[in-house]
C-alpha cells in the first residue's frame, strides 16, 4: 500500500464527518417547516410546496448528473485535467440554469398551467432566478467531497444550512409570503456562490484557463447516462406531485405533500454514505475487486439498517402524533398518506447508485429500467386523475419504486456473481430487523394504552409552567412530550437488543463510552475539587 492510500481517510471517517454536518444542518433547518405551517394559510402552504418542488426538481434534473462526474475524474486525472473537469462542470451548470431562467421569464404561464394556479404564473420569473443561482452554487458541497476534504465539506454544509435557515425564517416571520421565500433563497445562493469561487481558486489555481473541448465531450459522455438515469429517478419519485397538484387544490396538495414528508436526517445519512461509496467503488472496479465491492455494499447496508429499521418502526407506531405535532391538526389527513409512503424506508438500505456508477453497462441498464417503470407509473397516474384519491396516488408511487428496487437488485446480484453463502453478509440486517420489531411491539402496547394520558400530562405540564400559552405552543409541546416519552421507551430496548445481537462493534462502543463518559468525568472532577476546597 502506497503512502497516498495510507493517508486516505477511511469510509467510516468520511461518512461520519458528512453525517455530522448534515445532522447539524438538519437541526438548523428543522425549524422551517414548523414555522411555515403556523404562519401561512393552508392554501399558501400548498403554493410554497409547489414552488420549492419546482426548484428542487430543476436543481436535481437540469445538471444531468454533470456535477457528480467530479467524483470520477478528480480521482483519476492529472492536476491540469482536474482543473478542466471543474471548469466544465461550472460552464455546464451555468448554461442549463440560465436556460431554465430564460424559459420561465419568457413563458411564465408554463407553471400556472401545470398546477392550475395563477399564483405560480406570477412567481415564475423569480423561481427561474432561484433555479439558476441554486444550480450554480450547489456544486460547493459536491466538489469538497469529491476532492476528499470531508471536514471542509462539513463546514460548508453547516454554514449553508445556518444561513439558509436564518434567511428563510426571517422571511416567514417578517413577511409570511411565498415571494419572500424566493428572495431569501436568492440571497442564500449568492453567499454560497461567493464561497464556491473562493474555494475553487484556492484548490484549482487558474482552473478557468483549462478548457478542453475534447475533454468536455469525454466528461459529458461519462455523465450523461447517469444524468438521464437520475432524471428518470427524479421523475419517477416526484412526478406524482405534479399530477396531484394539477387535479387537487393547493390546500389538498399541502395535505398530500406533508403526507409524503421524508425525514431529512434519513436522506442525509443515505447521501453521506452514498457520496463516500461512489469514489471507493470506482477504485475497486478499476482493480477488478468485485468481492470487496460486495462486502463493502453489505457493510453499508448494515450501517443504514441500524438507523432506518428502528426509525421505520417508531414512526409507524407514532405516526398520528408525529404528523399532528409537526404540522398541526390541520394536516391530520396526511397520516394515511404518510404511512403508505413510509413503506419505502426499510428498502432504502439498498444503495444502488455507487455500484451503477462504477459499471457503465449497469448505468445503461438502469436507464432502460427506469424508462419502463416511469412509463408504467405515468399511465397509472393518468388513470388515477379520474378515479383515485390521495392515498391511492401515493400507493402507485410506492409500488413503482419497489418494482425498480427488486429488478435492479436481481440484475446487480447476477452481475457480481453473488452466491448463496453471501447471504451471511446480511446477518446483521436480519438481526436489526428483529431487534426493531421487538422494541416496536413494546412501544405499540404503551402507545395504545397510554398515548392520551401522556399527551394530557404534557399539556398540563406546559400550562402549569407558562401563563396561558398559545394553543399552538401547548399542542406542540404536548405532542413533543408524548414522542419523547415514546422514544425513551423504544430506544433503550432497541439498543439493548442490538447489543445482545452484536450489532454494535467495539469501535462504536468505545466512541459512545468516550462521548458519554466525558461529561461524567468532568462532573466527578469538579465535585472532587469542590470537596477539597471545603
C-alpha positions in Angstrom: 0.0 0.0 0.0 1.5 3.4 -1.0 1.7 6.5 1.1 -1.3 8.1 -0.6 -3.6 5.2 0.1 -2.4 5.1 3.8 -3.3 8.8 4.3 -6.6 8.4 2.6 -9.4 8.9 5.1 -11.5 5.8 5.9 -15.0 5.2 4.7 -16.3 5.4 8.2 -14.4 8.7 8.9 -15.6 10.4 5.8 -19.2 9.3 6.2 -19.1 10.3 9.9 -17.9 13.9 9.0 -20.6 14.3 6.3 -23.3 12.8 8.6 -22.3 15.1 11.4 -22.5 18.1 9.1 -25.9 17.2 7.8 -27.3 16.4 11.3 -26.2 19.9 12.4 -27.7 21.3 9.3 -30.9 19.3 9.9 -31.1 20.9 13.4 -31.0 24.3 11.8 -33.5 23.5 9.1 -35.9 21.6 11.3 -37.4 24.9 12.4 -38.5 26.0 9.0 -41.5 23.6 8.2 -42.8 24.2 11.7 -42.9 27.9 11.1 -44.4 27.6 7.6 -47.5 25.7 8.7 -48.1 28.0 11.6 -47.6 31.4 9.8 -49.1 30.6 6.4 -52.6 29.6 5.5 -53.1 26.1 4.1 -53.5 27.5 0.6 -50.2 29.4 0.9 -48.5 26.3 2.3 -49.6 24.5 -0.9 -48.2 27.2 -3.1 -45.0 27.2 -1.1 -44.6 23.5 -1.5 -45.3 23.7 -5.3 -42.7 26.5 -5.7 -39.9 24.6 -4.0 -40.9 21.3 -5.6 -40.2 23.0 -9.0 -36.9 24.5 -7.7 -35.7 21.3 -6.1 -36.5 19.2 -9.2 -34.9 21.7 -11.5 -31.7 21.8 -9.4 -31.7 18.0 -9.4 -32.6 17.3 -13.0 -31.1 20.0 -15.2 -27.4 19.5 -14.4 -27.9 15.9 -15.7 -25.5 14.5 -13.2 -22.6 16.5 -14.6 -21.5 17.7 -11.2 -21.3 14.1 -9.9 -18.7 13.4 -12.6 -16.2 15.2 -10.3 -16.2 12.0 -8.1 -14.9 10.0 -11.1 -12.5 12.4 -12.7 -10.8 14.1 -9.7 -9.6 10.6 -8.5 -8.1 9.7 -11.9 -6.8 12.8 -13.7 -3.7 15.0 -13.6 -3.7 18.4 -11.9 -4.4 20.2 -15.2 -7.3 17.9 -16.2 -8.7 18.2 -12.6 -9.0 21.9 -13.2 -10.6 21.3 -16.6 -13.1 18.9 -15.1 -14.1 21.6 -12.6 -14.4 24.3 -15.3 -16.5 22.0 -17.5 -19.0 21.5 -14.6 -19.2 25.2 -13.9 -19.9 26.1 -17.5 -22.5 23.4 -18.0 -24.3 24.3 -14.8 -24.3 28.0 -15.6 -25.7 27.3 -19.1 -28.5 25.0 -18.1 -29.5 27.2 -15.2 -29.5 30.2 -17.4 -31.7 28.4 -20.0 -34.2 27.5 -17.3 -34.3 31.1 -16.0 -34.8 32.5 -19.5 -37.6 30.0 -20.2 -39.6 31.0 -17.1 -39.1 34.7 -17.9 -40.5 34.2 -21.5 -43.2 31.6 -20.7 -44.3 32.1 -17.0 -47.7 30.5 -17.8 -45.9 27.1 -18.0 -46.1 26.8 -14.2 -49.5 28.3 -13.9 -50.9 25.8 -16.4 -49.0 22.9 -14.8 -50.6 23.5 -11.4 -53.9 25.2 -12.5 -52.7 28.1 -10.3 -52.4 31.7 -11.4 -50.1 32.5 -8.5 -47.5 30.2 -9.9 -47.6 32.2 -13.2 -46.9 35.4 -11.2 -44.0 33.9 -9.3 -42.4 32.1 -12.3 -39.7 34.6 -13.2 -38.4 34.8 -9.6 -38.5 31.0 -9.5 -36.3 31.0 -12.6 -33.7 33.2 -10.9 -33.6 30.9 -7.9 -33.1 27.9 -10.1 -30.2 29.5 -11.9 -28.4 30.5 -8.7 -29.0 27.3 -6.9 -27.8 25.1 -9.7 -24.5 27.0 -9.9 -23.9 27.3 -6.1 -24.9 23.7 -5.3 -21.6 22.5 -6.6 -19.8 23.7 -3.5 -20.7 20.6 -1.3 -20.1 18.2 -4.2 -16.6 19.5 -5.1 -15.4 19.4 -1.5 -16.5 15.8 -1.0 -15.2 14.7 -4.4 -11.8 16.3 -3.5 -11.9 14.1 -0.4 -12.0 17.1 2.0 -14.8 15.8 4.2 -14.0 18.1 7.1 -14.1 21.2 4.9 -17.3 19.9 3.3 -18.7 19.6 6.9 -18.0 23.3 7.4 -19.6 24.2 4.1 -22.8 22.2 4.8 -23.3 23.6 8.3 -22.7 27.2 7.3 -25.0 26.8 4.2 -27.8 25.4 6.4 -27.4 28.0 9.0 -27.6 31.0 6.6 -30.4 29.4 4.7 -32.4 28.7 7.9 -31.9 32.2 9.2 -32.9 33.9 5.9 -35.9 31.7 5.4 -37.1 32.0 9.0 -36.8 35.8 8.7 -38.8 35.7 5.5 -41.7 33.7 7.0 -41.9 35.6 10.3 -41.5 39.1 9.0 -43.4 38.8 5.7 -45.4 35.5 5.8 -45.4 35.3 2.0 -44.2 32.8 -0.6 -42.5 35.6 -2.5 -40.3 36.5 0.5 -39.0 32.9 0.5 -37.8 33.3 -3.1 -35.8 36.5 -2.2 -34.3 34.7 0.8 -33.3 31.8 -1.5 -31.6 34.2 -3.9 -29.6 35.8 -1.1 -28.5 32.3 0.2 -27.4 31.2 -3.3 -25.4 34.4 -3.7 -23.5 33.8 -0.5 -22.8 30.2 -1.4 -21.6 31.2 -4.9 -19.0 33.5 -3.4 -17.7 30.7 -1.1 -17.6 28.3 -4.1 -15.5 30.6 -6.2 -13.0 31.3 -3.4 -12.7 27.5 -2.7 -12.1 26.7 -6.4 -9.5 29.4 -6.7 -7.6 28.0 -3.7 -7.7 24.3 -4.7 -7.6 24.5 -8.5 -5.4 27.6 -9.4 -6.1 29.1 -12.8 -8.7 26.4 -13.5 -10.6 28.9 -15.7 -7.8 28.6 -18.3 -8.1 24.8 -18.6 -11.0 24.4 -21.0 -10.5 21.5 -23.4 -13.4 20.7 -25.8 -12.4 17.1 -26.3 -12.2 16.5 -22.5 -15.6 18.3 -22.2 -17.1 15.8 -24.6 -15.5 12.9 -22.7 -16.9 14.1 -19.4 -20.3 14.7 -21.0 -20.4 11.1 -22.4 -19.5 9.7 -18.9 -22.1 11.8 -17.1 -25.0 11.7 -19.5 -26.2 8.1 -18.8 -26.1 8.7 -15.1 -27.7 12.1 -15.6 -30.5 10.6 -17.6 -31.0 7.8 -15.0 -31.1 10.5 -12.3 -33.6 12.4 -14.4 -35.8 9.4 -14.7 -35.4 8.7 -11.0 -36.5 12.2 -10.1 -39.5 12.0 -12.4 -40.4 8.6 -11.0 -40.2 9.8 -7.4 -41.8 13.3 -7.9 -44.0 13.2 -11.0 -46.9 12.2 -8.8 -46.8 15.6 -7.1 -47.5 17.3 -10.5 -50.5 15.1 -11.2 -51.8 15.7 -7.7 -51.1 19.5 -8.0 -52.9 19.6 -11.3 -56.0 17.9 -10.1 -56.4 18.9 -6.5 -56.5 22.3 -4.8 -53.4 24.0 -3.3 -54.8 23.2 0.2 -55.2 19.5 -0.7 -51.8 19.5 -2.3 -50.4 20.7 1.0 -52.0 17.7 2.8 -50.5 15.4 0.3 -47.1 17.0 0.4 -46.8 16.6 4.2 -48.1 13.1 3.9 -45.1 12.4 1.6 -42.8 14.0 4.2 -39.4 12.3 4.5 -37.2 12.8 7.4 -34.2 14.9 6.2 -32.0 13.1 8.6 -32.7 9.8 6.9 -31.9 11.3 3.5 -28.8 12.9 4.8 -27.5 9.6 6.2 -28.1 7.8 2.9 -26.5 10.6 0.9 -23.5 10.7 3.2 -22.8 7.0 2.8 -23.5 7.1 -1.0 -21.2 10.1 -1.7 -18.3 8.3 0.0 -19.1 5.0 -1.6 -19.0 6.3 -5.2 -15.2 7.0 -5.4 -14.4 3.9 -3.4 -16.5 1.7 -5.8 -14.8 3.4 -8.7 -11.4 2.5 -7.3 -12.4 -1.1 -6.6 -13.8 -1.6 -10.1 -10.6 -0.3 -11.6 -8.8 -3.0 -9.7 -11.4 -5.6 -10.6 -12.1 -6.4 -6.9 -15.8 -7.3 -7.1 -15.7 -9.4 -4.0 -14.7 -6.4 -1.9 -17.4 -4.3 -3.6 -20.0 -6.9 -2.4 -18.6 -6.8 1.2 -18.5 -3.0 1.2 -22.1 -2.8 0.0 -23.2 -5.3 2.7 -21.4 -3.2 5.4 -23.1 -0.1 4.1 -26.5 -1.8 4.2 -25.9 -2.9 7.8 -25.0 0.6 8.8 -28.1 2.1 7.2 -30.3 -0.6 8.5 -29.2 0.1 12.1 -30.9 3.5 11.8 -33.5 3.0 9.1 -35.3 0.0 10.6 -35.9 1.4 14.1 -36.9 4.7 12.7 -39.5 3.0 10.4 -41.0 1.1 13.3 -41.0 4.1 15.6 -42.7 6.4 13.1 -45.2 3.7 12.0 -46.4 3.3 15.6 -46.4 7.0 16.5 -47.4 8.4 13.1 -50.6 10.2 14.3 -48.8 12.1 17.0 -45.8 12.7 14.8 -47.6 14.4 11.9 -50.0 16.5 14.0 -47.2 17.6 16.3 -45.0 18.8 13.5 -47.7 20.2 11.1 -50.7 20.8 13.5 -54.1 19.2 13.4 -54.8 20.9 10.0 -52.8 18.1 8.5 -54.2 15.1 10.3 -55.5 13.9 6.9 -51.8 13.5 5.9 -51.3 10.5 8.3 -52.6 7.7 6.0 -50.5 9.1 3.1 -47.5 9.2 5.4 -47.9 5.6 6.4 -48.1 4.3 2.8 -45.1 6.4 1.8 -43.1 5.2 4.9 -43.2 1.7 3.4 -40.2 2.6 1.2 -37.9 3.4 4.2 -36.7 -0.2 5.0 -35.8 -0.8 1.4 -33.7 2.4 1.2 -30.8 0.5 2.8 -30.0 -1.0 -0.7 -27.7 1.7 -2.2 -27.6 1.1 -6.0 -26.1 4.3 -7.3 -22.4 3.8 -6.3 -22.4 0.4 -8.0 -24.0 1.5 -11.2 -21.6 4.5 -11.4 -18.7 2.1 -11.3 -20.0 0.0 -14.2 -21.1 1.8 -17.4 -23.2 -1.2 -18.6 -25.2 -1.2 -15.3 -25.7 2.6 -15.7 -27.2 1.9 -19.2 -29.4 -0.9 -17.8 -30.7 1.3 -15.0 -31.6 3.9 -17.5 -33.7 1.5 -19.6 -35.3 0.0 -16.5 -36.3 3.5 -15.2 -37.8 4.3 -18.6 -40.1 1.3 -18.4 -41.0 2.0 -14.8 -41.7 5.7 -15.5 -43.9 4.9 -18.4 -45.9 2.4 -16.3 -46.1 5.0 -13.5 -47.3 7.8 -15.7 -50.0 5.5 -17.2 -51.3 4.6 -13.8 -51.3 8.3 -12.6 -53.3 9.3 -15.7 -55.8 6.7 -14.7 -55.6 8.0 -11.1 -56.6 11.5 -12.2 -60.1 10.3 -12.8 -60.6 7.5 -10.2 -58.0 7.7 -7.4 -57.9 9.6 -4.1 -54.7 10.9 -2.5 -53.9 7.6 -0.7 -54.2 5.6 -3.9 -52.0 8.1 -5.8 -49.1 7.6 -3.3 -49.7 3.8 -3.3 -48.9 3.8 -7.1 -45.6 5.6 -6.5 -44.6 3.1 -3.7 -45.4 0.1 -6.0 -43.3 1.6 -8.8 -40.3 2.3 -6.6 -40.3 -1.2 -5.1 -40.5 -2.8 -8.5 -37.4 -0.9 -9.6 -35.5 -1.9 -6.5 -36.3 -5.6 -6.8 -35.4 -5.8 -10.5 -32.2 -3.8 -10.1 -31.2 -5.9 -7.1 -31.6 -9.1 -9.2 -29.6 -7.8 -12.1 -26.7 -6.5 -10.0 -26.6 -9.7 -8.0 -26.1 -11.6 -11.2 -23.5 -9.2 -12.5 -21.5 -9.6 -9.3 -21.9 -13.3 -9.2 -23.4 -13.2 -5.8 -23.6 -16.7 -4.2 -26.0 -18.2 -1.8 -23.4 -18.1 1.0 -23.1 -14.3 0.5 -26.4 -14.0 2.3 -24.4 -14.4 5.5 -23.1 -10.9 4.9 -26.6 -9.7 5.7 -27.0 -11.5 9.0 -26.7 -8.2 10.8 -29.5 -6.7 8.7 -31.9 -9.5 9.7 -30.9 -9.2 13.4 -31.5 -5.4 13.2 -35.0 -6.0 11.8 -35.8 -8.4 14.6 -34.5 -6.0 17.3 -36.5 -3.2 15.8 -39.7 -5.2 15.6 -39.4 -6.5 19.2 -38.9 -2.9 20.5 -41.8 -1.8 18.3 -44.2 -4.3 19.8 -43.5 -3.0 23.3 -43.8 0.6 22.1 -47.2 -0.2 20.4 -48.6 -1.5 23.7 -47.6 1.6 25.6 -48.8 3.9 22.8 -52.2 2.1 22.6 -52.8 2.1 26.3 -51.2 5.4 27.5 -51.0 7.8 24.5 -53.9 10.1 25.6 -52.8 10.1 29.2 -49.3 11.0 28.3 -50.4 13.8 25.9 -52.7 15.3 28.6 -50.0 15.2 31.2 -47.6 17.0 28.8 -50.3 19.7 28.1 -50.9 20.1 31.8 -47.2 20.5 32.5 -46.9 23.2 29.9 -50.0 25.1 31.2 -48.5 24.9 34.8 -45.1 26.3 33.6 -46.4 29.1 31.4 -49.3 31.5 31.9 -52.0 31.0 29.2 -49.7 29.6 26.5 -51.0 29.8 22.9 -52.9 26.7 21.9 -50.4 26.0 19.1 -47.5 26.1 21.5 -49.4 23.9 24.0 -50.3 21.4 21.4 -46.8 21.2 20.0 -45.2 20.8 23.5 -47.7 18.1 24.5 -47.1 16.2 21.3 -43.3 16.6 21.6 -43.5 15.3 25.2 -45.5 12.3 24.0 -43.0 11.5 21.3 -40.1 12.0 23.8 -41.6 9.5 26.2 -42.2 7.0 23.4 -38.6 7.4 22.3 -37.3 6.9 25.9 -39.2 3.6 25.9 -38.3 2.4 22.4 -34.6 3.5 22.1 -33.2 1.7 25.2 -35.0 -1.6 24.4 -33.7 -1.4 20.8 -30.1 -0.6 21.8 -30.1 -3.4 24.4 -31.3 -5.9 21.9 -28.9 -4.6 19.2 -26.0 -5.0 21.7 -27.2 -8.5 22.5 -27.2 -9.4 18.8 -23.6 -7.9 18.5 -24.8 -5.2 16.1 -22.7 -2.5 17.8 -19.0 -3.1 17.2 -16.2 -2.4 19.6 -15.2 0.9 17.9 -18.7 2.2 18.2 -19.0 1.2 21.8 -15.7 3.0 22.6 -17.0 6.1 20.8 -20.2 6.1 22.8 -18.3 5.5 26.0 -16.0 8.3 25.2 -18.9 10.7 24.4 -21.0 9.9 27.4 -18.0 9.3 29.7 -16.5 12.8 29.3 -19.4 14.7 30.9 -19.4 12.2 33.8 -15.6 12.5 34.2 -15.8 16.3 34.2 -18.6 16.3 36.7 -16.7 13.9 39.0 -13.5 16.0 38.7 -15.5 19.2 39.5 -17.1 17.5 42.5 -13.7 16.4 43.8 -12.3 19.9 43.6 -15.3 21.4 45.4 -14.9 18.8 48.2 -11.2 19.6 48.6 -12.0 23.3 48.8 -14.5 22.6 51.6 
